[in-house]
Amino acid sequence: MESKKAYQEKMEAQLKEWSAKIDLLKAKADKTKAEAKIKYYEKIEELRAGQETARQKLQELKGSGEGAWEELKGGVDKALNDLK
């Protein structure tokens, strides 16, 4: 069974990795033509919103007690899977 702290650290690392990938996507979007740039930016906004949802779920998990974190883990996992 995974500990709460190990799970939090793993999820925080995943969010940081995705943040870097979103930043890379934005850099690519900045180099494209106007029409493609609009599509990139729309997708980036969707990704940022999903990332924020996952970050909020992780914050809820951090504030939970040892007994309740397992229940919240499902919400964090779903938010991260949606972001993938």
PDB file of N, CA, C and O in Angstrom:
ATOM      1  N   MET A   1       0.845  -1.183   0.000  1.00  0.00           N
ATOM      2  CA  MET A   1       0.000   0.000   0.000  1.00  0.00           C
ATOM      3  C   MET A   1       0.890   1.245   0.000  1.00  0.00           C
ATOM      4  O   MET A   1       1.860   1.338   0.752  1.00  0.00           O
ATOM      5  N   GLU A   2       0.550   2.147  -0.819  1.00  0.00           N
ATOM      6  CA  GLU A   2       1.309   3.390  -0.977  1.00  0.00           C
ATOM      7  C   GLU A   2       0.971   4.350   0.159  1.00  0.00           C
ATOM      8  O   GLU A   2      -0.193   4.483   0.537  1.00  0.00           O
ATOM      9  N   SER A   3       1.980   5.014   0.700  1.00  0.00           N
ATOM     10  CA  SER A   3       1.718   5.964   1.770  1.00  0.00           C
ATOM     11  C   SER A   3       1.192   7.275   1.190  1.00  0.00           C
ATOM     12  O   SER A   3       1.401   7.585   0.017  1.00  0.00           O
ATOM     13  N   LYS A   4       0.512   8.026   2.030  1.00  0.00           N
ATOM     14  CA  LYS A   4      -0.054   9.312   1.622  1.00  0.00           C
ATOM     15  C   LYS A   4       1.048  10.238   1.125  1.00  0.00           C
ATOM     16  O   LYS A   4       0.902  10.880   0.085  1.00  0.00           O
ATOM     17  N   LYS A   5       2.148  10.308   1.864  1.00  0.00           N
ATOM     18  CA  LYS A   5       3.241  11.212   1.503  1.00  0.00           C
ATOM     19  C   LYS A   5       3.858  10.816   0.159  1.00  0.00           C
ATOM     20  O   LYS A   5       4.115  11.678  -0.681  1.00  0.00           O
ATOM     21  N   ALA A   6       4.093   9.540  -0.044  1.00  0.00           N
ATOM     22  CA  ALA A   6       4.672   9.071  -1.304  1.00  0.00           C
ATOM     23  C   ALA A   6       3.736   9.379  -2.466  1.00  0.00           C
ATOM     24  O   ALA A   6       4.177   9.789  -3.540  1.00  0.00           O
ATOM     25  N   TYR A   7       2.448   9.180  -2.243  1.00  0.00           N
ATOM     26  CA  TYR A   7       1.454   9.459  -3.290  1.00  0.00           C
ATOM     27  C   TYR A   7       1.453  10.954  -3.623  1.00  0.00           C
ATOM     28  O   TYR A   7       1.458  11.327  -4.796  1.00  0.00           O
ATOM     29  N   GLN A   8       1.447  11.808  -2.599  1.00  0.00           N
ATOM     30  CA  GLN A   8       1.464  13.255  -2.815  1.00  0.00           C
ATOM     31  C   GLN A   8       2.689  13.666  -3.622  1.00  0.00           C
ATOM     32  O   GLN A   8       2.581  14.440  -4.573  1.00  0.00           O
ATOM     33  N   GLU A   9       3.843  13.152  -3.245  1.00  0.00           N
ATOM     34  CA  GLU A   9       5.081  13.501  -3.941  1.00  0.00           C
ATOM     35  C   GLU A   9       5.034  13.057  -5.403  1.00  0.00           C
ATOM     36  O   GLU A   9       5.489  13.777  -6.292  1.00  0.00           O
ATOM     37  N   LYS A  10       4.487  11.880  -5.642  1.00  0.00           N
ATOM     38  CA  LYS A  10       4.378  11.365  -7.006  1.00  0.00           C
ATOM     39  C   LYS A  10       3.439  12.248  -7.829  1.00  0.00           C
ATOM     40  O   LYS A  10       3.745  12.575  -8.976  1.00  0.00           O
ATOM     41  N   MET A  11       2.319  12.628  -7.261  1.00  0.00           N
ATOM     42  CA  MET A  11       1.349  13.457  -7.981  1.00  0.00           C
ATOM     43  C   MET A  11       1.890  14.874  -8.217  1.00  0.00           C
ATOM     44  O   MET A  11       1.665  15.454  -9.280  1.00  0.00           O
ATOM     45  N   GLU A  12       2.596  15.426  -7.237  1.00  0.00           N
ATOM     46  CA  GLU A  12       3.199  16.748  -7.418  1.00  0.00           C
ATOM     47  C   GLU A  12       4.236  16.723  -8.533  1.00  0.00           C
ATOM     48  O   GLU A  12       4.314  17.654  -9.335  1.00  0.00           O
ATOM     49  N   ALA A  13       5.024  15.668  -8.584  1.00  0.00           N
ATOM     50  CA  ALA A  13       6.019  15.520  -9.650  1.00  0.00           C
ATOM     51  C   ALA A  13       5.335  15.410 -11.008  1.00  0.00           C
ATOM     52  O   ALA A  13       5.810  15.976 -11.992  1.00  0.00           O
ATOM     53  N   GLN A  14       4.223  14.685 -11.063  1.00  0.00           N
ATOM     54  CA  GLN A  14       3.491  14.538 -12.319  1.00  0.00           C
ATOM     55  C   GLN A  14       2.931  15.885 -12.769  1.00  0.00           C
ATOM     56  O   GLN A  14       2.998  16.215 -13.953  1.00  0.00           O
ATOM     57  N   LEU A  15       2.384  16.660 -11.844  1.00  0.00           N
ATOM     58  CA  LEU A  15       1.855  17.984 -12.189  1.00  0.00           C
ATOM     59  C   LEU A  15       2.961  18.907 -12.698  1.00  0.00           C
ATOM     60  O   LEU A  15       2.748  19.664 -13.645  1.00  0.00           O
ATOM     61  N   LYS A  16       4.132  18.848 -12.080  1.00  0.00           N
ATOM     62  CA  LYS A  16       5.256  19.667 -12.541  1.00  0.00           C
ATOM     63  C   LYS A  16       5.683  19.265 -13.952  1.00  0.00           C
ATOM     64  O   LYS A  16       5.968  20.117 -14.793  1.00  0.00           O
ATOM     65  N   GLU A  17       5.720  17.959 -14.194  1.00  0.00           N
ATOM     66  CA  GLU A  17       6.103  17.471 -15.523  1.00  0.00           C
ATOM     67  C   GLU A  17       5.109  17.956 -16.576  1.00  0.00           C
ATOM     68  O   GLU A  17       5.505  18.413 -17.648  1.00  0.00           O
ATOM     69  N   TRP A  18       3.824  17.853 -16.265  1.00  0.00           N
ATOM     70  CA  TRP A  18       2.807  18.293 -17.222  1.00  0.00           C
ATOM     71  C   TRP A  18       2.845  19.801 -17.414  1.00  0.00           C
ATOM     72  O   TRP A  18       2.584  20.295 -18.511  1.00  0.00           O
ATOM     73  N   SER A  19       3.162  20.524 -16.372  1.00  0.00           N
ATOM     74  CA  SER A  19       3.275  21.973 -16.499  1.00  0.00           C
ATOM     75  C   SER A  19       4.378  22.324 -17.489  1.00  0.00           C
ATOM     76  O   SER A  19       4.217  23.220 -18.317  1.00  0.00           O
ATOM     77  N   ALA A  20       5.481  21.624 -17.402  1.00  0.00           N
ATOM     78  CA  ALA A  20       6.587  21.850 -18.346  1.00  0.00           C
ATOM     79  C   ALA A  20       6.163  21.504 -19.772  1.00  0.00           C
ATOM     80  O   ALA A  20       6.520  22.208 -20.717  1.00  0.00           O
ATOM     81  N   LYS A  21       5.408  20.429 -19.924  1.00  0.00           N
ATOM     82  CA  LYS A  21       4.948  20.041 -21.258  1.00  0.00           C
ATOM     83  C   LYS A  21       3.959  21.062 -21.821  1.00  0.00           C
ATOM     84  O   LYS A  21       3.982  21.361 -23.015  1.00  0.00           O
ATOM     85  N   ILE A  22       3.098  21.592 -20.966  1.00  0.00           N
ATOM     86  CA  ILE A  22       2.155  22.620 -21.417  1.00  0.00           C
ATOM     87  C   ILE A  22       2.913  23.873 -21.827  1.00  0.00           C
ATOM     88  O   ILE A  22       2.571  24.506 -22.826  1.00  0.00           O
ATOM     89  N   ASP A  23       3.940  24.237 -21.066  1.00  0.00           N
ATOM     90  CA  ASP A  23       4.764  25.392 -21.425  1.00  0.00           C
ATOM     91  C   ASP A  23       5.447  25.180 -22.773  1.00  0.00           C
ATOM     92  O   ASP A  23       5.544  26.111 -23.572  1.00  0.00           O
ATOM     93  N   LEU A  24       5.915  23.972 -23.027  1.00  0.00           N
ATOM     94  CA  LEU A  24       6.534  23.641 -24.311  1.00  0.00           C
ATOM     95  C   LEU A  24       5.513  23.764 -25.440  1.00  0.00           C
ATOM     96  O   LEU A  24       5.822  24.289 -26.510  1.00  0.00           O
ATOM     97  N   LEU A  25       4.311  23.282 -25.198  1.00  0.00           N
ATOM     98  CA  LEU A  25       3.236  23.398 -26.182  1.00  0.00           C
ATOM     99  C   LEU A  25       2.938  24.870 -26.471  1.00  0.00           C
ATOM    100  O   LEU A  25       2.712  25.243 -27.622  1.00  0.00           O
ATOM    101  N   LYS A  26       2.938  25.691 -25.445  1.00  0.00           N
ATOM    102  CA  LYS A  26       2.697  27.123 -25.630  1.00  0.00           C
ATOM    103  C   LYS A  26       3.815  27.749 -26.470  1.00  0.00           C
ATOM    104  O   LYS A  26       3.550  28.586 -27.334  1.00  0.00           O
ATOM    105  N   ALA A  27       5.050  27.347 -26.218  1.00  0.00           N
ATOM    106  CA  ALA A  27       6.168  27.868 -27.006  1.00  0.00           C
ATOM    107  C   ALA A  27       6.014  27.493 -28.478  1.00  0.00           C
ATOM    108  O   ALA A  27       6.293  28.301 -29.364  1.00  0.00           O
ATOM    109  N   LYS A  28       5.571  26.269 -28.731  1.00  0.00           N
ATOM    110  CA  LYS A  28       5.329  25.855 -30.115  1.00  0.00           C
ATOM    111  C   LYS A  28       4.195  26.669 -30.726  1.00  0.00           C
ATOM    112  O   LYS A  28       4.262  27.063 -31.890  1.00  0.00           O
ATOM    113  N   ALA A  29       3.168  26.916 -29.945  1.00  0.00           N
ATOM    114  CA  ALA A  29       2.019  27.695 -30.428  1.00  0.00           C
ATOM    115  C   ALA A  29       2.447  29.104 -30.804  1.00  0.00           C
ATOM    116  O   ALA A  29       1.951  29.667 -31.779  1.00  0.00           O
ATOM    117  N   ASP A  30       3.357  29.669 -30.042  1.00  0.00           N
ATOM    118  CA  ASP A  30       3.828  31.025 -30.311  1.00  0.00           C
ATOM    119  C   ASP A  30       4.512  31.130 -31.675  1.00  0.00           C
ATOM    120  O   ASP A  30       4.590  32.216 -32.249  1.00  0.00           O
ATOM    121  N   LYS A  31       5.001  30.016 -32.188  1.00  0.00           N
ATOM    122  CA  LYS A  31       5.724  30.014 -33.453  1.00  0.00           C
ATOM    123  C   LYS A  31       4.836  29.701 -34.661  1.00  0.00           C
ATOM    124  O   LYS A  31       5.301  29.752 -35.800  1.00  0.00           O
ATOM    125  N   THR A  32       3.573  29.382 -34.420  1.00  0.00           N
ATOM    126  CA  THR A  32       2.699  28.973 -35.517  1.00  0.00           C
ATOM    127  C   THR A  32       1.931  30.154 -36.104  1.00  0.00           C
ATOM    128  O   THR A  32       1.959  31.266 -35.577  1.00  0.00           O
ATOM    129  N   LYS A  33       1.254  29.880 -37.197  1.00  0.00           N
ATOM    130  CA  LYS A  33       0.431  30.896 -37.849  1.00  0.00           C
ATOM    131  C   LYS A  33      -0.812  31.167 -37.001  1.00  0.00           C
ATOM    132  O   LYS A  33      -1.154  30.383 -36.116  1.00  0.00           O
ATOM    133  N   ALA A  34      -1.469  32.265 -37.276  1.00  0.00           N
ATOM    134  CA  ALA A  34      -2.577  32.742 -36.452  1.00  0.00           C
ATOM    135  C   ALA A  34      -3.683  31.705 -36.255  1.00  0.00           C
ATOM    136  O   ALA A  34      -4.131  31.504 -35.126  1.00  0.00           O
ATOM    137  N   GLU A  35      -4.126  31.052 -37.306  1.00  0.00           N
ATOM    138  CA  GLU A  35      -5.229  30.095 -37.191  1.00  0.00           C
ATOM    139  C   GLU A  35      -4.846  28.912 -36.303  1.00  0.00           C
ATOM    140  O   GLU A  35      -5.611  28.513 -35.425  1.00  0.00           O
ATOM    141  N   ALA A  36      -3.683  28.369 -36.533  1.00  0.00           N
ATOM    142  CA  ALA A  36      -3.216  27.250 -35.720  1.00  0.00           C
ATOM    143  C   ALA A  36      -2.953  27.705 -34.282  1.00  0.00           C
ATOM    144  O   ALA A  36      -3.165  26.951 -33.332  1.00  0.00           O
ATOM    145  N   LYS A  37      -2.497  28.928 -34.142  1.00  0.00           N
ATOM    146  CA  LYS A  37      -2.202  29.464 -32.816  1.00  0.00           C
ATOM    147  C   LYS A  37      -3.468  29.505 -31.965  1.00  0.00           C
ATOM    148  O   LYS A  37      -3.424  29.197 -30.775  1.00  0.00           O
ATOM    149  N   ILE A  38      -4.584  29.880 -32.562  1.00  0.00           N
ATOM    150  CA  ILE A  38      -5.853  29.932 -31.833  1.00  0.00           C
ATOM    151  C   ILE A  38      -6.212  28.545 -31.304  1.00  0.00           C
ATOM    152  O   ILE A  38      -6.630  28.404 -30.155  1.00  0.00           O
ATOM    153  N   LYS A  39      -6.048  27.522 -32.145  1.00  0.00           N
ATOM    154  CA  LYS A  39      -6.356  26.153 -31.725  1.00  0.00           C
ATOM    155  C   LYS A  39      -5.422  25.697 -30.597  1.00  0.00           C
ATOM    156  O   LYS A  39      -5.853  25.074 -29.627  1.00  0.00           O
ATOM    157  N   TYR A  40      -4.149  26.018 -30.748  1.00  0.00           N
ATOM    158  CA  TYR A  40      -3.193  25.690 -29.687  1.00  0.00           C
ATOM    159  C   TYR A  40      -3.605  26.345 -28.375  1.00  0.00           C
ATOM    160  O   TYR A  40      -3.646  25.688 -27.335  1.00  0.00           O
ATOM    161  N   TYR A  41      -3.904  27.619 -28.422  1.00  0.00           N
ATOM    162  CA  TYR A  41      -4.248  28.345 -27.197  1.00  0.00           C
ATOM    163  C   TYR A  41      -5.530  27.823 -26.559  1.00  0.00           C
ATOM    164  O   TYR A  41      -5.638  27.790 -25.333  1.00  0.00           O
ATOM    165  N   GLU A  42      -6.498  27.415 -27.369  1.00  0.00           N
ATOM    166  CA  GLU A  42      -7.718  26.833 -26.821  1.00  0.00           C
ATOM    167  C   GLU A  42      -7.389  25.542 -26.067  1.00  0.00           C
ATOM    168  O   GLU A  42      -7.878  25.308 -24.962  1.00  0.00           O
ATOM    169  N   LYS A  43      -6.558  24.720 -26.685  1.00  0.00           N
ATOM    170  CA  LYS A  43      -6.175  23.459 -26.045  1.00  0.00           C
ATOM    171  C   LYS A  43      -5.353  23.716 -24.785  1.00  0.00           C
ATOM    172  O   LYS A  43      -5.525  23.030 -23.778  1.00  0.00           O
ATOM    173  N   ILE A  44      -4.481  24.680 -24.841  1.00  0.00           N
ATOM    174  CA  ILE A  44      -3.660  25.016 -23.669  1.00  0.00           C
ATOM    175  C   ILE A  44      -4.551  25.450 -22.514  1.00  0.00           C
ATOM    176  O   ILE A  44      -4.313  25.062 -21.370  1.00  0.00           O
ATOM    177  N   GLU A  45      -5.571  26.247 -22.797  1.00  0.00           N
ATOM    178  CA  GLU A  45      -6.495  26.676 -21.748  1.00  0.00           C
ATOM    179  C   GLU A  45      -7.224  25.487 -21.135  1.00  0.00           C
ATOM    180  O   GLU A  45      -7.414  25.432 -19.921  1.00  0.00           O
ATOM    181  N   GLU A  46      -7.631  24.534 -21.972  1.00  0.00           N
ATOM    182  CA  GLU A  46      -8.272  23.317 -21.458  1.00  0.00           C
ATOM    183  C   GLU A  46      -7.317  22.543 -20.546  1.00  0.00           C
ATOM    184  O   GLU A  46      -7.704  22.070 -19.477  1.00  0.00           O
ATOM    185  N   LEU A  47      -6.069  22.424 -20.986  1.00  0.00           N
ATOM    186  CA  LEU A  47      -5.068  21.710 -20.192  1.00  0.00           C
ATOM    187  C   LEU A  47      -4.800  22.409 -18.870  1.00  0.00           C
ATOM    188  O   LEU A  47      -4.702  21.755 -17.832  1.00  0.00           O
ATOM    189  N   ARG A  48      -4.682  23.727 -18.895  1.00  0.00           N
ATOM    190  CA  ARG A  48      -4.446  24.487 -17.660  1.00  0.00           C
ATOM    191  C   ARG A  48      -5.617  24.320 -16.691  1.00  0.00           C
ATOM    192  O   ARG A  48      -5.409  24.192 -15.485  1.00  0.00           O
ATOM    193  N   ALA A  49      -6.847  24.322 -17.213  1.00  0.00           N
ATOM    194  CA  ALA A  49      -8.019  24.128 -16.359  1.00  0.00           C
ATOM    195  C   ALA A  49      -7.999  22.737 -15.723  1.00  0.00           C
ATOM    196  O   ALA A  49      -8.283  22.584 -14.535  1.00  0.00           O
ATOM    197  N   GLY A  50      -7.665  21.739 -16.515  1.00  0.00           N
ATOM    198  CA  GLY A  50      -7.558  20.381 -15.987  1.00  0.00           C
ATOM    199  C   GLY A  50      -6.455  20.262 -14.953  1.00  0.00           C
ATOM    200  O   GLY A  50      -6.600  19.563 -13.950  1.00  0.00           O
ATOM    201  N   GLN A  51      -5.366  20.940 -15.202  1.00  0.00           N
ATOM    202  CA  GLN A  51      -4.247  20.932 -14.269  1.00  0.00           C
ATOM    203  C   GLN A  51      -4.657  21.594 -12.952  1.00  0.00           C
ATOM    204  O   GLN A  51      -4.289  21.116 -11.879  1.00  0.00           O
ATOM    205  N   GLU A  52      -5.400  22.664 -13.026  1.00  0.00           N
ATOM    206  CA  GLU A  52      -5.856  23.351 -11.814  1.00  0.00           C
ATOM    207  C   GLU A  52      -6.822  22.467 -11.022  1.00  0.00           C
ATOM    208  O   GLU A  52      -6.771  22.441  -9.792  1.00  0.00           O
ATOM    209  N   THR A  53      -7.691  21.754 -11.714  1.00  0.00           N
ATOM    210  CA  THR A  53      -8.600  20.827 -11.035  1.00  0.00           C
ATOM    211  C   THR A  53      -7.808  19.761 -10.293  1.00  0.00           C
ATOM    212  O   THR A  53      -8.098  19.455  -9.137  1.00  0.00           O
ATOM    213  N   ALA A  54      -6.806  19.196 -10.962  1.00  0.00           N
ATOM    214  CA  ALA A  54      -5.964  18.175 -10.331  1.00  0.00           C
ATOM    215  C   ALA A  54      -5.218  18.759  -9.142  1.00  0.00           C
ATOM    216  O   ALA A  54      -5.096  18.104  -8.107  1.00  0.00           O
ATOM    217  N   ARG A  55      -4.724  19.967  -9.274  1.00  0.00           N
ATOM    218  CA  ARG A  55      -3.990  20.627  -8.185  1.00  0.00           C
ATOM    219  C   ARG A  55      -4.918  20.844  -6.981  1.00  0.00           C
ATOM    220  O   ARG A  55      -4.500  20.650  -5.839  1.00  0.00           O
ATOM    221  N   GLN A  56      -6.164  21.241  -7.226  1.00  0.00           N
ATOM    222  CA  GLN A  56      -7.120  21.446  -6.143  1.00  0.00           C
ATOM    223  C   GLN A  56      -7.438  20.133  -5.434  1.00  0.00           C
ATOM    224  O   GLN A  56      -7.522  20.087  -4.206  1.00  0.00           O
ATOM    225  N   LYS A  57      -7.613  19.074  -6.208  1.00  0.00           N
ATOM    226  CA  LYS A  57      -7.876  17.757  -5.611  1.00  0.00           C
ATOM    227  C   LYS A  57      -6.701  17.313  -4.754  1.00  0.00           C
ATOM    228  O   LYS A  57      -6.891  16.734  -3.684  1.00  0.00           O
ATOM    229  N   LEU A  58      -5.498  17.581  -5.218  1.00  0.00           N
ATOM    230  CA  LEU A  58      -4.308  17.219  -4.459  1.00  0.00           C
ATOM    231  C   LEU A  58      -4.245  18.026  -3.163  1.00  0.00           C
ATOM    232  O   LEU A  58      -3.843  17.495  -2.128  1.00  0.00           O
ATOM    233  N   GLN A  59      -4.635  19.292  -3.204  1.00  0.00           N
ATOM    234  CA  GLN A  59      -4.662  20.119  -1.992  1.00  0.00           C
ATOM    235  C   GLN A  59      -5.664  19.556  -0.989  1.00  0.00           C
ATOM    236  O   GLN A  59      -5.392  19.533   0.211  1.00  0.00           O
ATOM    237  N   GLU A  60      -6.820  19.102  -1.470  1.00  0.00           N
ATOM    238  CA  GLU A  60      -7.806  18.475  -0.588  1.00  0.00           C
ATOM    239  C   GLU A  60      -7.200  17.249   0.080  1.00  0.00           C
ATOM    240  O   GLU A  60      -7.375  17.024   1.278  1.00  0.00           O
ATOM    241  N   LEU A  61      -6.485  16.462  -0.717  1.00  0.00           N
ATOM    242  CA  LEU A  61      -5.864  15.258  -0.198  1.00  0.00           C
ATOM    243  C   LEU A  61      -4.828  15.614   0.864  1.00  0.00           C
ATOM    244  O   LEU A  61      -4.747  14.948   1.896  1.00  0.00           O
ATOM    245  N   LYS A  62      -4.039  16.655   0.620  1.00  0.00           N
ATOM    246  CA  LYS A  62      -3.016  17.060   1.584  1.00  0.00           C
ATOM    247  C   LYS A  62      -3.635  17.447   2.919  1.00  0.00           C
ATOM    248  O   LYS A  62      -3.052  17.197   3.974  1.00  0.00           O
ATOM    249  N   GLY A  63      -4.820  18.059   2.877  1.00  0.00           N
ATOM    250  CA  GLY A  63      -5.475  18.500   4.101  1.00  0.00           C
ATOM    251  C   GLY A  63      -6.263  17.409   4.802  1.00  0.00           C
ATOM    252  O   GLY A  63      -6.807  17.633   5.883  1.00  0.00           O
ATOM    253  N   SER A  64      -6.328  16.240   4.201  1.00  0.00           N
ATOM    254  CA  SER A  64      -7.120  15.160   4.785  1.00  0.00           C
ATOM    255  C   SER A  64      -6.327  14.426   5.854  1.00  0.00           C
ATOM    256  O   SER A  64      -5.099  14.490   5.905  1.00  0.00           O
ATOM    257  N   GLY A  65      -7.058  13.734   6.696  1.00  0.00           N
ATOM    258  CA  GLY A  65      -6.436  12.893   7.709  1.00  0.00           C
ATOM    259  C   GLY A  65      -5.957  11.598   7.104  1.00  0.00           C
ATOM    260  O   GLY A  65      -6.277  11.281   5.958  1.00  0.00           O
ATOM    261  N   GLU A  66      -5.202  10.860   7.861  1.00  0.00           N
ATOM    262  CA  GLU A  66      -4.651   9.598   7.361  1.00  0.00           C
ATOM    263  C   GLU A  66      -5.746   8.631   6.933  1.00  0.00           C
ATOM    264  O   GLU A  66      -5.559   7.889   5.968  1.00  0.00           O
ATOM    265  N   GLY A  67      -6.875   8.618   7.619  1.00  0.00           N
ATOM    266  CA  GLY A  67      -7.934   7.687   7.277  1.00  0.00           C
ATOM    267  C   GLY A  67      -8.704   8.073   6.031  1.00  0.00           C
ATOM    268  O   GLY A  67      -9.174   7.204   5.296  1.00  0.00           O
ATOM    269  N   ALA A  68      -8.837   9.361   5.787  1.00  0.00           N
ATOM    270  CA  ALA A  68      -9.677   9.836   4.680  1.00  0.00           C
ATOM    271  C   ALA A  68      -8.922   9.971   3.363  1.00  0.00           C
ATOM    272  O   ALA A  68      -9.560  10.088   2.317  1.00  0.00           O
ATOM    273  N   TRP A  69      -7.632   9.958   3.369  1.00  0.00           N
ATOM    274  CA  TRP A  69      -6.895  10.243   2.142  1.00  0.00           C
ATOM    275  C   TRP A  69      -7.119   9.189   1.076  1.00  0.00           C
ATOM    276  O   TRP A  69      -7.100   9.499  -0.115  1.00  0.00           O
ATOM    277  N   GLU A  70      -7.330   7.957   1.482  1.00  0.00           N
ATOM    278  CA  GLU A  70      -7.587   6.887   0.502  1.00  0.00           C
ATOM    279  C   GLU A  70      -8.850   7.184  -0.305  1.00  0.00           C
ATOM    280  O   GLU A  70      -8.906   6.913  -1.504  1.00  0.00           O
ATOM    281  N   GLU A  71      -9.866   7.746   0.366  1.00  0.00           N
ATOM    282  CA  GLU A  71     -11.108   8.093  -0.327  1.00  0.00           C
ATOM    283  C   GLU A  71     -10.875   9.225  -1.329  1.00  0.00           C
ATOM    284  O   GLU A  71     -11.432   9.205  -2.426  1.00  0.00           O
ATOM    285  N   LEU A  72     -10.069  10.194  -0.965  1.00  0.00           N
ATOM    286  CA  LEU A  72      -9.790  11.338  -1.836  1.00  0.00           C
ATOM    287  C   LEU A  72      -8.860  10.971  -2.983  1.00  0.00           C
ATOM    288  O   LEU A  72      -8.855  11.634  -4.020  1.00  0.00           O
ATOM    289  N   LYS A  73      -8.085   9.931  -2.799  1.00  0.00           N
ATOM    290  CA  LYS A  73      -7.128   9.497  -3.815  1.00  0.00           C
ATOM    291  C   LYS A  73      -7.825   9.228  -5.149  1.00  0.00           C
ATOM    292  O   LYS A  73      -7.273   9.532  -6.206  1.00  0.00           O
ATOM    293  N   GLY A  74      -9.027   8.663  -5.108  1.00  0.00           N
ATOM    294  CA  GLY A  74      -9.778   8.385  -6.335  1.00  0.00           C
ATOM    295  C   GLY A  74     -10.072   9.653  -7.119  1.00  0.00           C
ATOM    296  O   GLY A  74      -9.992   9.651  -8.347  1.00  0.00           O
ATOM    297  N   GLY A  75     -10.412  10.741  -6.423  1.00  0.00           N
ATOM    298  CA  GLY A  75     -10.677  12.015  -7.088  1.00  0.00           C
ATOM    299  C   GLY A  75      -9.432  12.594  -7.722  1.00  0.00           C
ATOM    300  O   GLY A  75      -9.487  13.147  -8.820  1.00  0.00           O
ATOM    301  N   VAL A  76      -8.312  12.471  -7.036  1.00  0.00           N
ATOM    302  CA  VAL A  76      -7.037  12.955  -7.584  1.00  0.00           C
ATOM    303  C   VAL A  76      -6.670  12.132  -8.810  1.00  0.00           C
ATOM    304  O   VAL A  76      -6.282  12.683  -9.840  1.00  0.00           O
ATOM    305  N   ASP A  77      -6.792  10.817  -8.699  1.00  0.00           N
ATOM    306  CA  ASP A  77      -6.473   9.942  -9.835  1.00  0.00           C
ATOM    307  C   ASP A  77      -7.338  10.274 -11.045  1.00  0.00           C
ATOM    308  O   ASP A  77      -6.839  10.321 -12.169  1.00  0.00           O
ATOM    309  N   LYS A  78      -8.635  10.506 -10.823  1.00  0.00           N
ATOM    310  CA  LYS A  78      -9.528  10.822 -11.932  1.00  0.00           C
ATOM    311  C   LYS A  78      -9.131  12.150 -12.575  1.00  0.00           C
ATOM    312  O   LYS A  78      -9.088  12.257 -13.801  1.00  0.00           O
ATOM    313  N   ALA A  79      -8.843  13.152 -11.763  1.00  0.00           N
ATOM    314  CA  ALA A  79      -8.448  14.459 -12.308  1.00  0.00           C
ATOM    315  C   ALA A  79      -7.168  14.343 -13.122  1.00  0.00           C
ATOM    316  O   ALA A  79      -7.044  14.970 -14.174  1.00  0.00           O
ATOM    317  N   LEU A  80      -6.228  13.557 -12.652  1.00  0.00           N
ATOM    318  CA  LEU A  80      -4.976  13.379 -13.383  1.00  0.00           C
ATOM    319  C   LEU A  80      -5.178  12.569 -14.652  1.00  0.00           C
ATOM    320  O   LEU A  80      -4.559  12.857 -15.676  1.00  0.00           O
ATOM    321  N   ASN A  81      -6.033  11.568 -14.597  1.00  0.00           N
ATOM    322  CA  ASN A  81      -6.322  10.791 -15.802  1.00  0.00           C
ATOM    323  C   ASN A  81      -7.032  11.640 -16.839  1.00  0.00           C
ATOM    324  O   ASN A  81      -6.757  11.514 -18.033  1.00  0.00           O
ATOM    325  N   ASP A  82      -7.940  12.502 -16.406  1.00  0.00           N
ATOM    326  CA  ASP A  82      -8.609  13.407 -17.327  1.00  0.00           C
ATOM    327  C   ASP A  82      -7.607  14.336 -17.988  1.00  0.00           C
ATOM    328  O   ASP A  82      -7.741  14.662 -19.167  1.00  0.00           O
ATOM    329  N   LEU A  83      -6.625  14.754 -17.247  1.00  0.00           N
ATOM    330  CA  LEU A  83      -5.598  15.651 -17.768  1.00  0.00           C
ATOM    331  C   LEU A  83      -4.705  14.961 -18.801  1.00  0.00           C
ATOM    332  O   LEU A  83      -4.256  15.583 -19.764  1.00  0.00           O
ATOM    333  N   LYS A  84      -4.455  13.665 -18.588  1.00  0.00           N
ATOM    334  CA  LYS A  84      -3.644  12.917 -19.552  1.00  0.00           C
ATOM    335  C   LYS A  84      -4.261  12.999 -20.921  1.00  0.00           C
ATOM    336  O   LYS A  84      -3.727  12.432 -21.874  1.00  0.00           O
TER     337      LYS A  84
END
